[in-house]
Amino acid sequence: MKSLTLRSIQKLINPGIVSTQIAPANAIPAAASFEVDGALMNVGAINALISAFATNAAPQGLNPNYVALASASNATWNVAQVPTGMSNTTIVRSGGAGLSDTTDLAYNIVNSIPGAYLGMTFPLNVVNLNSGTLTVVAGAGVTLTGTTTISTLCSRWYQGKITQVQSNSGYVVAGITGGTYSQSGNLVTLTMTSNTASAPTVGQIIQLTPTSGSLGQLNVPQWWPIVTVSSATSFVVFNPVSQTTSGNVNAFTTNPAVVPLTYSPLVTLQGMYASVTGFTV
């Protein structure tokens, strides 16, 4: 009973990560908004909103998640390998020698945090039980700063920060005559025939009109977040619908009057302090 009382007090006196923002419909499912059915409030929507507040009211250091990830090969910290998500998680890595693991996409990291908002921070702890150094590699939309390696039998603490949730920075393609796309999972690789504009930046959004395949709604312009960039004619956008498809696509070639706010999250992961050699679990 005593521990429950202390935890309740912690929640009350540490409201700094409680978000009262209502997310857009295409943003974070956990950030439910109130729904009105005639003169009555939807009970399910109210319960979902209360649940989101309750989950996000506790300090991020409370009730951390734990994931044991054993693999002799490089791994990606996506939902298949780290089901709890990277926020407020300790990943214990083992099974190999010198390995390079890639973080999850910023889109997925932010989408897994109830009530996520701009500027929110979260902890991540990585324990390296491999026989060699573990190197952390940035996934799409993630920026790594500080130390990105973890020595064998050591643990390093990271701080994640949400630096963007939505964007209305539209990327306008100039001088394009068409292009193709190829989607695998949630990532859609675009190959533009020509482009006289400078390359886009990660976090911008682009209006695309698919003309074949099963990307979105055919022949209807839609806005997509850009998550990786290889060149002005080759970059990747994120599709919330995971699938395998390919086809042709056109891009918006003139500056639209209004660019809608579109879910396009970015995350910075700061490598911080580490334990001394000889750490065991």
C-alpha positions in Angstrom: 0.0 0.0 0.0 2.9 2.4 0.8 4.4 1.9 -2.6 1.1 2.6 -4.3 0.7 5.8 -2.3 4.2 7.0 -3.2 3.6 6.3 -6.9 0.3 8.2 -6.8 2.1 11.2 -5.3 4.8 11.0 -8.0 2.2 11.1 -10.7 0.5 14.2 -9.1 3.7 16.2 -8.5 5.4 15.4 -11.8 2.9 16.3 -14.6 5.6 17.6 -16.9 5.0 14.9 -19.6 1.2 15.1 -19.6 0.1 16.3 -23.0 -3.3 18.1 -23.3 -2.9 18.5 -27.0 -5.5 16.7 -29.2 -3.7 14.9 -32.0 -5.1 15.0 -35.6 -7.0 12.0 -36.8 -4.0 10.6 -38.8 -1.5 11.1 -36.0 -1.3 9.1 -32.8 -4.2 6.6 -32.2 -3.7 6.6 -28.4 -4.3 10.3 -28.3 -8.1 9.9 -28.7 -10.3 12.9 -29.0 -13.8 13.2 -27.7 -16.6 12.1 -30.0 -20.1 13.5 -29.9 -23.1 11.4 -31.0 -26.0 13.8 -31.0 -26.2 15.2 -27.4 -24.3 12.4 -25.8 -20.6 11.9 -25.4 -19.2 8.6 -26.7 -18.3 6.5 -23.7 -15.6 4.5 -25.5 -13.9 7.7 -26.7 -13.9 9.1 -23.1 -12.4 5.9 -21.7 -9.7 5.9 -24.4 -8.8 9.5 -23.6 -8.7 8.8 -19.8 -6.5 5.8 -20.5 -4.1 7.9 -22.6 -3.8 10.5 -19.8 -3.3 7.8 -17.2 -0.5 6.1 -19.2 1.2 9.3 -19.9 0.8 10.9 -16.5 3.5 8.6 -14.9 7.1 9.7 -15.2 8.8 8.0 -18.1 11.3 6.5 -15.6 8.5 4.6 -13.8 7.7 1.0 -14.9 10.4 0.7 -17.5 10.1 -2.0 -20.2 12.7 -4.8 -20.5 13.6 -6.6 -23.8 16.3 -9.4 -24.2 17.5 -9.4 -27.8 19.8 -12.3 -28.7 21.0 -12.5 -32.3 24.4 -13.2 -33.9 23.5 -10.8 -36.7 22.8 -7.0 -36.9 19.2 -6.2 -35.8 16.7 -3.5 -36.2 14.9 -2.4 -33.1 11.4 -2.5 -34.7 8.3 -4.0 -33.2 9.4 -7.5 -34.2 12.6 -7.3 -32.1 11.5 -4.8 -29.5 7.7 -5.3 -29.0 7.5 -2.7 -26.2 8.9 0.1 -28.4 12.1 2.1 -27.8 10.6 4.5 -25.3 11.3 3.9 -21.6 13.0 0.5 -22.5 16.1 -1.4 -21.5 17.4 -3.5 -24.4 19.8 -6.3 -23.3 21.7 -7.2 -26.5 23.6 -10.5 -26.8 24.5 -13.3 -29.1 27.2 -11.8 -31.4 30.6 -10.1 -31.6 30.9 -6.6 -33.1 27.5 -5.7 -34.3 25.6 -2.6 -35.7 21.9 -2.4 -34.7 19.6 0.1 -36.3 16.9 2.0 -34.4 13.3 1.9 -35.4 11.8 4.5 -37.7 10.9 7.8 -36.0 7.4 7.3 -37.3 7.1 4.1 -35.3 8.9 5.3 -32.2 6.6 8.3 -31.8 3.5 6.4 -32.8 4.1 3.9 -29.9 4.2 6.6 -27.2 0.8 7.5 -25.7 0.1 11.2 -25.8 3.4 12.0 -27.6 4.0 15.7 -28.3 6.6 18.0 -29.6 9.6 18.4 -27.3 8.7 15.3 -25.2 11.8 13.3 -24.0 12.1 9.6 -23.1 14.9 7.3 -21.8 16.4 4.3 -23.5 19.0 2.0 -21.9 21.1 -0.4 -23.9 23.1 -3.2 -22.3 25.8 -4.8 -24.5 26.5 -8.5 -23.6 28.1 -9.2 -27.0 31.8 -10.1 -27.2 32.5 -6.9 -29.1 31.4 -3.3 -29.4 27.8 -2.6 -30.3 27.2 0.4 -32.7 23.8 2.1 -32.8 22.8 3.2 -36.3 20.0 5.8 -37.0 16.8 4.6 -38.6 14.7 6.7 -40.9 13.8 10.0 -39.3 16.2 9.5 -36.3 19.2 11.7 -35.7 22.0 10.3 -33.5 24.1 12.6 -31.4 26.7 12.0 -28.7 28.3 8.6 -28.3 26.8 5.9 -30.5 28.8 2.9 -29.4 28.6 0.7 -26.4 31.6 -1.3 -25.3 31.3 -5.0 -24.5 29.8 -5.7 -21.0 28.8 -2.1 -20.6 25.5 -0.3 -20.5 24.8 3.2 -22.1 21.9 5.5 -21.4 20.3 7.5 -24.2 17.8 10.3 -24.1 15.3 10.5 -27.0 13.5 13.7 -27.9 10.6 14.3 -30.3 11.7 17.2 -32.5 8.8 17.1 -34.9 5.3 15.5 -34.8 3.6 17.2 -37.8 4.9 19.1 -40.8 3.4 21.5 -43.4 6.7 22.0 -45.1 5.8 20.8 -48.6 8.4 19.6 -51.1 7.6 20.8 -54.6 9.1 18.8 -57.4 10.1 20.9 -60.5 10.6 19.8 -64.0 9.3 16.2 -63.5 7.8 14.1 -66.2 6.8 11.2 -64.0 8.3 8.6 -61.8 7.9 5.1 -60.4 7.6 3.7 -56.8 8.3 0.4 -55.1 6.9 -0.3 -51.7 8.1 -3.0 -49.2 6.6 -2.9 -45.7 5.8 0.7 -44.8 8.6 2.3 -47.0 7.9 3.5 -50.5 11.0 4.2 -52.6 10.4 6.9 -55.3 12.5 7.1 -58.4 11.8 10.3 -60.3 12.5 10.6 -64.0 13.9 14.1 -63.6 13.9 16.9 -61.0 15.5 20.3 -61.4 14.8 21.3 -57.8 17.2 20.6 -54.9 16.9 17.4 -53.0 14.2 17.2 -50.3 15.0 16.9 -46.6 13.8 14.3 -44.1 10.7 15.5 -42.3 9.2 17.4 -45.3 6.1 16.1 -47.0 5.3 15.6 -50.7 2.1 15.5 -52.7 2.0 12.4 -54.9 -0.7 11.0 -57.2 -0.4 7.2 -57.7 -1.5 6.2 -61.2 -1.0 2.4 -60.9 -0.4 -0.2 -58.3 -2.0 -0.1 -54.9 -0.4 2.9 -53.2 -3.2 4.9 -51.6 -6.1 5.9 -53.7 -5.3 5.9 -57.5 -5.4 9.2 -59.4 -6.1 11.1 -56.1 -3.3 13.5 -54.8 -2.2 12.7 -51.3 0.5 14.0 -48.9 3.3 11.7 -47.7 6.1 12.2 -45.2 9.7 11.9 -46.5 11.8 9.7 -44.3 15.0 9.1 -46.2 16.8 10.9 -49.1 19.4 9.5 -51.5 19.2 12.3 -54.1 16.8 14.8 -55.7 15.4 11.9 -57.8 15.5 9.1 -55.3 14.0 9.3 -51.8 11.6 7.3 -49.6 8.2 8.2 -48.1 6.3 6.4 -45.3 3.0 4.7 -45.9 1.1 3.7 -42.7 -0.3 0.7 -44.7 2.3 -2.0 -44.8 2.3 -3.9 -48.2 4.3 -4.9 -51.2 3.4 -3.0 -54.4 4.9 -0.9 -57.2 3.7 1.3 -60.0 3.8 4.8 -61.5 3.3 8.1 -59.7 3.1 11.8 -60.4 4.3 14.6 -58.1 2.9 18.0 -57.5 4.8 20.4 -59.7 3.5 23.8 -58.5 3.4 25.4 -55.1 0.0 24.6 -53.5 -1.8 27.4 -51.8 -2.3 25.4 -48.6 0.0 22.6 -47.4 -1.9 20.5 -44.7 -0.3 19.5 -41.4 0.7 15.9 -42.0 2.0 13.4 -39.5 5.8 13.4 -40.1 7.6 12.8 -36.8 11.4 13.2 -36.2 13.4 12.0 -33.2 16.8 12.9 -31.8 18.6 10.2 -29.8 21.4 11.5 -27.6 24.1 9.1 -26.4 24.9 9.9 -22.8 26.8 8.2 -19.9 27.8 4.6 -19.7 28.6 2.0 -17.0 32.1 0.7 -16.4 33.5 -2.4 -18.0 32.4 -5.6 -16.4 28.7 -5.0 -16.3 26.6 -8.2 -15.9 22.9 -9.1 -15.6 
